[in-house]
Structure formats: C-alpha cells, structure tokens
Amino acid sequence: MPRTTQAERRGGGSSHKRVHSAPRNEYPGPTKVPKTQVQHDFLPSDSLEDANARIKDLEQQVCDLHEFINAHGLTRPPDFIRKHTDQQANAAQTLATQIRNAAGKVCGRLSGQALSARRTGVTCDDISSAVMPFLVEAEDISNVPGGVAPAFDLVMDLAYYTHSGLADGDSAASGYGDRPSDEVVDGLIIALATRRKQLEPSWSHVEVLEKLRKQNEKVAGFGIEEFCARSIEYLDGWPKPLAQT
C-alpha cells in the first residue's frame, strides 16, 4: 500500500480537501419585517368593528332574556344574569314588576281558595306566609340603583295581597292570627317611606296613609288587628304637605 504524505494526511490532497464553513459574517441575518406588517399579522380575524358588533349583540341577548323573564312572570333572573340586569336602566322597576306578577299569581290562587275557607282550609294566614319570600325580594330591590320607590310600591301591593281573600260576611278566611308578614310589612313601609322622603322631598305620603287606614279598618272587621298600625302612626306624624293653590 502506498504511503501517504504528511501533506495528504493534513488534507492537502486534492481529493480530500476539507470544506470550510462559511465565515461568521456571511451568515444570513434575521429577516426584518416592517412594523406595520407585524401589527397586521397579529390582528384577530375579526375586525374591531365586528368585535364591537358582537358585544352589542350579546348585550341585546341579555336584554331579551330579561324581557322574557318579565313577560312570563318569573320572580327574578338567575344570579349569574342578575348581576348584569341590575345594572341596566330601569332595572329596579323591571324587577319589581317581575315580583309583583309572581306574587299576584301565588296570592291569587290562594285567595280563590280562601273564599271557600270552610271547604279548603286555606285562609289569609296562608297568604301571609306565602308573601314572605316576595318581601325579601322587595327589600333587595330597594338597594338597586333607583330602587327605593319601586320597592316601596311593591311592599304596598304585597300588603294588600295578604288580605285579598277576605269576603264580606265570611270570617273563616281571616284565619287564626298567624300572620308573619304583618310585622315585616310594617317595618319595610316605615324604612322605605323614610328613605323615599329623603330622596324625593316633594313625595307626598298622604295617599299612602289613607290606603293603609282603609285597609286597617277593613281587616279589623274580620278580626285581624293592628294591621300596619305602626306605619299608620308613623306616617300620621309627618307634616301634611301644603295645599296646592
């Protein structure tokens, strides 16, 4: 075998030349992309206008759902929806309408049965108990922006519902004096009337006072005593508004 020379062993042979790497300064640098092109490439597929349109559409869906709940007499939206609907314009009034509709259905059914209390065993005591959850809702509404007046009007309606099963000449419907709503109604009327007067100094309590007095006299004839007595005494102590000339 022929011996290789020292040059050939160092790669000096023509058939064994090493391929040298390209000089460091010959490496291609990173491709520079114009700033405007980078911004364009990272934009979402939807344009900003499309995104805003989608947000508006979702907001409208929430409004539609709120109206659906109201139209069908449901007490209130679920909590995960309520946190959004409570921030809408007229949310307090809408919620009050929902609760009034729901309470009206419940109390209306019981009132019909109370009219035949001797046969059904249902009395105004039962209506008073049924109203309790709606009174809690009414108090919650008073803490929604603009909710004091709607909450007050709702409590007045709920108070009336509690004795709506009474019929002339039949005392059986009045029950046995187990009326848990009376004390709660009394307290809410006093508290909400006070808050309402602070928010609306021109609000007149005279009509409210007259309604409570008439209801008190009516139910007293059926053996229901002290109906809204504290509210009547409290409002009767308020200054009467000056007569309009």
WOWOQUI-V908043 format. One record per residue. RES is the residue in one small letter. SS is DSSP state (H for helix, E for strand, L for the rest). PHI is phi in radians with two decimals (none if undefined). Layout:
res-><RES	RES>
ss-><SS	SS>
phi-><PHI	PHI>
This chain:
res-><m	p	r	t	t	q	a	e	r	r	g	g	g	s	s	h	k	r	v	h	s	a	p	r	n	e	y	p	g	p	t	k	v	p	k	t	q	v	q	h	d	f	l	p	s	d	s	l	e	d	a	n	a	r	i	k	d	l	e	q	q	v	c	d	l	h	e	f	i	n	a	h	g	l	t	r	p	p	d	f	i	r	k	h	t	d	q	q	a	n	a	a	q	t	l	a	t	q	i	r	n	a	a	g	k	v	c	g	r	l	s	g	q	a	l	s	a	r	r	t	g	v	t	c	d	d	i	s	s	a	v	m	p	f	l	v	e	a	e	d	i	s	n	v	p	g	g	v	a	p	a	f	d	l	v	m	d	l	a	y	y	t	h	s	g	l	a	d	g	d	s	a	a	s	g	y	g	d	r	p	s	d	e	v	v	d	g	l	i	i	a	l	a	t	r	r	k	q	l	e	p	s	w	s	h	v	e	v	l	e	k	l	r	k	q	n	e	k	v	a	g	f	g	i	e	e	f	c	a	r	s	i	e	y	l	d	g	w	p	k	p	l	a	q	t>
ss-><L	L	L	L	L	H	H	H	H	L	L	L	L	H	H	H	L	L	L	L	L	L	L	H	H	H	L	L	L	L	L	L	L	L	H	H	H	H	H	H	H	L	L	L	L	L	L	H	H	H	H	H	H	H	H	H	H	H	H	H	H	H	H	H	H	H	H	H	H	H	H	L	L	L	L	L	L	L	H	H	H	H	H	H	H	L	L	L	L	L	H	H	H	H	H	H	H	H	H	H	H	H	H	H	H	H	H	H	H	H	H	H	H	H	L	L	H	H	H	H	L	L	L	H	H	H	H	H	H	H	H	H	H	H	H	H	H	H	H	H	H	L	L	L	L	L	H	H	H	H	H	H	H	H	H	H	H	H	H	H	H	L	L	L	L	L	E	L	L	E	L	H	H	H	L	L	L	L	L	L	H	H	H	H	H	H	H	H	H	H	H	H	H	H	H	H	H	H	H	L	L	L	L	L	L	H	H	H	H	H	H	H	H	H	H	H	H	H	H	H	L	L	L	L	L	L	L	L	H	H	H	H	H	H	H	H	L	L	L	L	L	L	L	L	L>
phi-><none	-1.16	-1.49	-1.50	-1.39	-1.13	-1.16	-1.17	-1.14	-1.49	1.62	-1.41	-1.14	-1.13	-1.59	-2.23	-1.21	-1.35	-1.56	-1.36	-1.16	-1.14	-0.97	-0.98	-1.34	-1.72	-1.11	-1.22	-1.34	-1.11	-1.24	-1.57	-1.81	-0.98	-0.98	-1.11	-1.23	-1.08	-1.07	-1.18	-1.17	-1.70	-1.22	-1.12	-1.13	-1.44	-1.27	-1.05	-1.13	-1.12	-1.10	-1.11	-1.12	-1.17	-1.10	-1.05	-1.13	-1.14	-1.09	-1.17	-1.09	-1.10	-1.08	-1.09	-1.13	-1.06	-1.14	-1.10	-1.08	-1.13	-1.14	-1.69	1.22	-1.32	-1.09	-2.91	-1.21	-1.04	-1.04	-1.23	-1.64	-1.01	-1.11	-1.56	-1.19	-1.13	-1.59	-1.38	-1.09	1.08	-1.05	-1.09	-1.14	-1.15	-1.09	-1.08	-1.14	-1.03	-1.20	-1.08	-1.12	-1.14	-1.14	-1.07	-1.18	-1.13	-1.22	-1.10	-1.14	-1.21	-1.09	-1.06	-1.29	-1.18	-1.11	-2.07	-1.03	-1.15	-1.63	-1.55	1.41	-1.54	-2.26	-1.17	-1.06	-1.17	-1.15	-1.04	-1.17	-1.16	-1.35	-0.93	-1.07	-1.27	-1.18	-1.09	-1.11	-1.08	-1.12	-1.08	-1.08	-1.10	-1.70	-1.43	-0.88	1.29	-1.71	-1.14	-1.12	-1.04	-1.17	-1.10	-1.09	-1.15	-1.07	-1.07	-1.18	-1.11	-1.06	-1.16	-1.02	-1.14	-2.16	-1.25	-1.55	-1.39	-2.21	-1.02	1.50	-2.28	-1.53	-1.10	-1.22	-1.24	1.50	-2.16	1.48	-1.61	-2.13	-1.16	-1.33	-1.06	-1.16	-1.16	-1.04	-1.00	-1.13	-1.19	-1.07	-1.11	-1.15	-1.30	-1.09	-1.10	-1.13	-1.14	-1.15	-1.17	-1.40	-2.23	-0.99	-1.46	-1.15	-1.73	-1.64	-1.06	-1.13	-1.08	-1.05	-1.14	-1.08	-1.13	-1.12	-1.13	-1.16	-1.05	-1.16	-1.11	-1.25	-1.07	-1.18	-1.87	1.57	-1.61	-1.73	1.06	-1.17	0.93	-1.13	-1.16	-1.13	-1.10	-1.13	-1.16	-1.24	-1.15	-1.46	-1.32	-1.08	-1.33	-1.16	-1.15	-1.14	-1.32	-1.96>
